[in-house]
Amino acid sequence: MNIQSPWTNGIQGFQRAAGSVAERQAQANVSTIKTAHDMLGTLIDIQV
């Protein structure tokens, strides 16, 4: 019986969870940048 395995699995699970959260935040940031860019584009169009 390996005493370390639950601990190792816990760390790996935590890293996976943290990784997926970071991925979701990165995707959210990209979409925010896209919408901000679109808004800037329409503002420039209105001014012209």
Biopython code that builds the backbone (N, CA, C, O; Angstrom):
import numpy as np
from Bio.PDB.StructureBuilder import StructureBuilder

atoms = [
    (1, "MET", "N", (0.850, -1.206, 0.000)),
    (1, "MET", "CA", (0.000, 0.000, 0.000)),
    (1, "MET", "C", (0.877, 1.244, 0.000)),
    (1, "MET", "O", (1.756, 1.394, 0.849)),
    (2, "ASN", "N", (0.637, 2.118, -0.940)),
    (2, "ASN", "CA", (1.447, 3.337, -1.056)),
    (2, "ASN", "C", (0.710, 4.481, -0.375)),
    (2, "ASN", "O", (-0.381, 4.867, -0.796)),
    (3, "ILE", "N", (1.309, 5.015, 0.675)),
    (3, "ILE", "CA", (0.658, 6.092, 1.441)),
    (3, "ILE", "C", (0.673, 7.400, 0.641)),
    (3, "ILE", "O", (-0.205, 8.246, 0.810)),
    (4, "GLN", "N", (1.674, 7.558, -0.226)),
    (4, "GLN", "CA", (1.831, 8.827, -0.939)),
    (4, "GLN", "C", (0.812, 9.012, -2.062)),
    (4, "GLN", "O", (0.523, 10.146, -2.445)),
    (5, "SER", "N", (0.262, 7.917, -2.598)),
    (5, "SER", "CA", (-0.568, 8.032, -3.802)),
    (5, "SER", "C", (-1.761, 8.979, -3.657)),
    (5, "SER", "O", (-1.990, 9.767, -4.574)),
    (6, "PRO", "N", (-2.538, 8.955, -2.568)),
    (6, "PRO", "CA", (-3.657, 9.918, -2.489)),
    (6, "PRO", "C", (-3.164, 11.356, -2.514)),
    (6, "PRO", "O", (-3.782, 12.225, -3.128)),
    (7, "TRP", "N", (-2.040, 11.600, -1.837)),
    (7, "TRP", "CA", (-1.483, 12.953, -1.782)),
    (7, "TRP", "C", (-1.052, 13.390, -3.178)),
    (7, "TRP", "O", (-1.335, 14.510, -3.601)),
    (8, "THR", "N", (-0.356, 12.485, -3.899)),
    (8, "THR", "CA", (0.098, 12.800, -5.254)),
    (8, "THR", "C", (-1.100, 13.045, -6.167)),
    (8, "THR", "O", (-1.107, 13.999, -6.945)),
    (9, "ASN", "N", (-2.111, 12.185, -6.071)),
    (9, "ASN", "CA", (-3.316, 12.368, -6.885)),
    (9, "ASN", "C", (-3.989, 13.687, -6.553)),
    (9, "ASN", "O", (-4.495, 14.372, -7.442)),
    (10, "GLY", "N", (-3.998, 14.047, -5.271)),
    (10, "GLY", "CA", (-4.611, 15.313, -4.862)),
    (10, "GLY", "C", (-3.899, 16.490, -5.493)),
    (10, "GLY", "O", (-4.538, 17.428, -5.970)),
    (11, "ILE", "N", (-2.564, 16.442, -5.495)),
    (11, "ILE", "CA", (-1.797, 17.549, -6.086)),
    (11, "ILE", "C", (-2.055, 17.606, -7.591)),
    (11, "ILE", "O", (-2.265, 18.684, -8.147)),
    (12, "GLN", "N", (-2.038, 16.446, -8.249)),
    (12, "GLN", "CA", (-2.272, 16.423, -9.696)),
    (12, "GLN", "C", (-3.670, 16.930, -10.029)),
    (12, "GLN", "O", (-3.852, 17.672, -10.995)),
    (13, "GLY", "N", (-4.655, 16.531, -9.230)),
    (13, "GLY", "CA", (-6.022, 17.001, -9.450)),
    (13, "GLY", "C", (-6.116, 18.501, -9.262)),
    (13, "GLY", "O", (-6.803, 19.196, -10.011)),
    (14, "PHE", "N", (-5.412, 18.995, -8.244)),
    (14, "PHE", "CA", (-5.426, 20.439, -7.986)),
    (14, "PHE", "C", (-4.768, 21.191, -9.140)),
    (14, "PHE", "O", (-5.261, 22.234, -9.570)),
    (15, "GLN", "N", (-3.647, 20.654, -9.640)),
    (15, "GLN", "CA", (-2.961, 21.303, -10.763)),
    (15, "GLN", "C", (-3.846, 21.305, -12.004)),
    (15, "GLN", "O", (-3.894, 22.292, -12.738)),
    (16, "ARG", "N", (-4.550, 20.188, -12.238)),
    (16, "ARG", "CA", (-5.466, 20.140, -13.390)),
    (16, "ARG", "C", (-6.569, 21.176, -13.230)),
    (16, "ARG", "O", (-6.906, 21.883, -14.181)),
    (17, "ALA", "N", (-7.134, 21.266, -12.024)),
    (17, "ALA", "CA", (-8.209, 22.233, -11.785)),
    (17, "ALA", "C", (-7.687, 23.653, -11.976)),
    (17, "ALA", "O", (-8.344, 24.478, -12.612)),
    (18, "ALA", "N", (-6.510, 23.938, -11.429)),
    (18, "ALA", "CA", (-5.932, 25.274, -11.569)),
    (18, "ALA", "C", (-5.654, 25.566, -13.040)),
    (18, "ALA", "O", (-5.863, 26.688, -13.501)),
    (19, "GLY", "N", (-5.182, 24.556, -13.780)),
    (19, "GLY", "CA", (-4.898, 24.742, -15.197)),
    (19, "GLY", "C", (-6.155, 25.067, -15.978)),
    (19, "GLY", "O", (-6.133, 25.945, -16.841)),
    (20, "SER", "N", (-7.256, 24.374, -15.692)),
    (20, "SER", "CA", (-8.491, 24.633, -16.439)),
    (20, "SER", "C", (-9.052, 26.006, -16.085)),
    (20, "SER", "O", (-9.622, 26.680, -16.942)),
    (21, "VAL", "N", (-8.896, 26.428, -14.823)),
    (21, "VAL", "CA", (-9.347, 27.773, -14.437)),
    (21, "VAL", "C", (-8.525, 28.818, -15.182)),
    (21, "VAL", "O", (-9.072, 29.793, -15.697)),
    (22, "ALA", "N", (-7.207, 28.613, -15.239)),
    (22, "ALA", "CA", (-6.337, 29.554, -15.946)),
    (22, "ALA", "C", (-6.708, 29.597, -17.424)),
    (22, "ALA", "O", (-6.715, 30.667, -18.032)),
    (23, "GLU", "N", (-7.017, 28.435, -18.007)),
    (23, "GLU", "CA", (-7.418, 28.397, -19.418)),
    (23, "GLU", "C", (-8.694, 29.203, -19.636)),
    (23, "GLU", "O", (-8.792, 29.990, -20.578)),
    (24, "ARG", "N", (-9.670, 28.996, -18.750)),
    (24, "ARG", "CA", (-10.935, 29.723, -18.893)),
    (24, "ARG", "C", (-10.714, 31.220, -18.755)),
    (24, "ARG", "O", (-11.313, 32.002, -19.493)),
    (25, "GLN", "N", (-9.870, 31.627, -17.827)),
    (25, "GLN", "CA", (-9.596, 33.052, -17.649)),
    (25, "GLN", "C", (-8.902, 33.611, -18.883)),
    (25, "GLN", "O", (-9.205, 34.724, -19.312)),
    (26, "ALA", "N", (-7.976, 32.853, -19.456)),
    (26, "ALA", "CA", (-7.284, 33.305, -20.660)),
    (26, "ALA", "C", (-8.282, 33.468, -21.805)),
    (26, "ALA", "O", (-8.224, 34.455, -22.538)),
    (27, "GLN", "N", (-9.190, 32.515, -21.966)),
    (27, "GLN", "CA", (-10.204, 32.618, -23.016)),
    (27, "GLN", "C", (-11.103, 33.820, -22.774)),
    (27, "GLN", "O", (-11.471, 34.518, -23.719)),
    (28, "ALA", "N", (-11.462, 34.069, -21.514)),
    (28, "ALA", "CA", (-12.301, 35.223, -21.186)),
    (28, "ALA", "C", (-11.560, 36.515, -21.512)),
    (28, "ALA", "O", (-12.155, 37.459, -22.031)),
    (29, "ASN", "N", (-10.254, 36.558, -21.207)),
    (29, "ASN", "CA", (-9.461, 37.748, -21.511)),
    (29, "ASN", "C", (-9.413, 37.986, -23.013)),
    (29, "ASN", "O", (-9.536, 39.125, -23.464)),
    (30, "VAL", "N", (-9.236, 36.926, -23.790)),
    (30, "VAL", "CA", (-9.186, 37.062, -25.249)),
    (30, "VAL", "C", (-10.505, 37.623, -25.759)),
    (30, "VAL", "O", (-10.503, 38.535, -26.586)),
    (31, "SER", "N", (-11.630, 37.099, -25.284)),
    (31, "SER", "CA", (-12.928, 37.585, -25.758)),
    (31, "SER", "C", (-13.157, 39.018, -25.302)),
    (31, "SER", "O", (-13.776, 39.797, -26.026)),
    (32, "THR", "N", (-12.670, 39.388, -24.112)),
    (32, "THR", "CA", (-12.796, 40.774, -23.644)),
    (32, "THR", "C", (-11.992, 41.694, -24.547)),
    (32, "THR", "O", (-12.457, 42.770, -24.920)),
    (33, "ILE", "N", (-10.782, 41.268, -24.898)),
    (33, "ILE", "CA", (-9.940, 42.079, -25.783)),
    (33, "ILE", "C", (-10.626, 42.232, -27.137)),
    (33, "ILE", "O", (-10.617, 43.317, -27.719)),
    (34, "LYS", "N", (-11.223, 41.148, -27.644)),
    (34, "LYS", "CA", (-11.916, 41.215, -28.937)),
    (34, "LYS", "C", (-13.061, 42.219, -28.881)),
    (34, "LYS", "O", (-13.204, 43.042, -29.785)),
    (35, "THR", "N", (-13.884, 42.161, -27.822)),
    (35, "THR", "CA", (-15.023, 43.078, -27.749)),
    (35, "THR", "C", (-14.535, 44.511, -27.582)),
    (35, "THR", "O", (-15.109, 45.431, -28.166)),
    (36, "ALA", "N", (-13.479, 44.714, -26.788)),
    (36, "ALA", "CA", (-12.925, 46.062, -26.627)),
    (36, "ALA", "C", (-12.407, 46.566, -27.968)),
    (36, "ALA", "O", (-12.577, 47.739, -28.299)),
    (37, "HIS", "N", (-11.783, 45.695, -28.733)),
    (37, "HIS", "CA", (-11.266, 46.072, -30.053)),
    (37, "HIS", "C", (-12.415, 46.419, -30.985)),
    (37, "HIS", "O", (-12.337, 47.394, -31.732)),
    (38, "ASP", "N", (-13.479, 45.627, -30.946)),
    (38, "ASP", "CA", (-14.664, 45.915, -31.764)),
    (38, "ASP", "C", (-15.270, 47.260, -31.376)),
    (38, "ASP", "O", (-15.646, 48.039, -32.252)),
    (39, "MET", "N", (-15.371, 47.546, -30.079)),
    (39, "MET", "CA", (-15.927, 48.815, -29.623)),
    (39, "MET", "C", (-15.060, 49.975, -30.106)),
    (39, "MET", "O", (-15.574, 50.997, -30.561)),
    (40, "LEU", "N", (-13.745, 49.809, -30.004)),
    (40, "LEU", "CA", (-12.837, 50.847, -30.501)),
    (40, "LEU", "C", (-13.045, 51.043, -31.997)),
    (40, "LEU", "O", (-13.067, 52.172, -32.486)),
    (41, "GLY", "N", (-13.196, 49.937, -32.718)),
    (41, "GLY", "CA", (-13.411, 50.025, -34.160)),
    (41, "GLY", "C", (-14.669, 50.807, -34.494)),
    (41, "GLY", "O", (-14.648, 51.642, -35.399)),
    (42, "THR", "N", (-15.767, 50.557, -33.783)),
    (42, "THR", "CA", (-17.011, 51.283, -34.067)),
    (42, "THR", "C", (-16.878, 52.747, -33.665)),
    (42, "THR", "O", (-17.415, 53.622, -34.344)),
    (43, "LEU", "N", (-16.173, 53.026, -32.576)),
    (43, "LEU", "CA", (-15.956, 54.419, -32.167)),
    (43, "LEU", "C", (-15.195, 55.172, -33.252)),
    (43, "LEU", "O", (-15.528, 56.308, -33.589)),
    (44, "ILE", "N", (-14.163, 54.517, -33.793)),
    (44, "ILE", "CA", (-13.372, 55.165, -34.852)),
    (44, "ILE", "C", (-14.247, 55.371, -36.086)),
    (44, "ILE", "O", (-14.167, 56.416, -36.732)),
    (45, "ASP", "N", (-15.080, 54.386, -36.419)),
    (45, "ASP", "CA", (-15.980, 54.506, -37.572)),
    (45, "ASP", "C", (-16.939, 55.681, -37.376)),
    (45, "ASP", "O", (-17.191, 56.439, -38.313)),
    (46, "ILE", "N", (-17.473, 55.833, -36.167)),
    (46, "ILE", "CA", (-18.424, 56.916, -35.890)),
    (46, "ILE", "C", (-17.733, 58.272, -36.052)),
    (46, "ILE", "O", (-18.309, 59.202, -36.616)),
    (47, "GLN", "N", (-16.501, 58.382, -35.556)),
    (47, "GLN", "CA", (-15.777, 59.648, -35.641)),
    (47, "GLN", "C", (-15.478, 60.009, -37.095)),
    (47, "GLN", "O", (-15.525, 61.183, -37.462)),
    (48, "VAL", "N", (-15.175, 59.021, -37.914)),
    (48, "VAL", "CA", (-14.891, 59.274, -39.336)),
    (48, "VAL", "C", (-16.219, 59.524, -40.029)),
    (48, "VAL", "O", (-16.249, 59.763, -41.236)),
]
sb = StructureBuilder()
sb.init_structure("model")
sb.init_model(0)
sb.init_chain("A")
sb.init_seg("    ")
for serial, (resi, resn, name, xyz) in enumerate(atoms, 1):
    if name == "N":
        sb.init_residue(resn, " ", resi, " ")
    sb.init_atom(name, np.array(xyz, "f"), 0.0, 1.0, " ", f" {name:<3s}", serial, name[0])
structure = sb.get_structure()
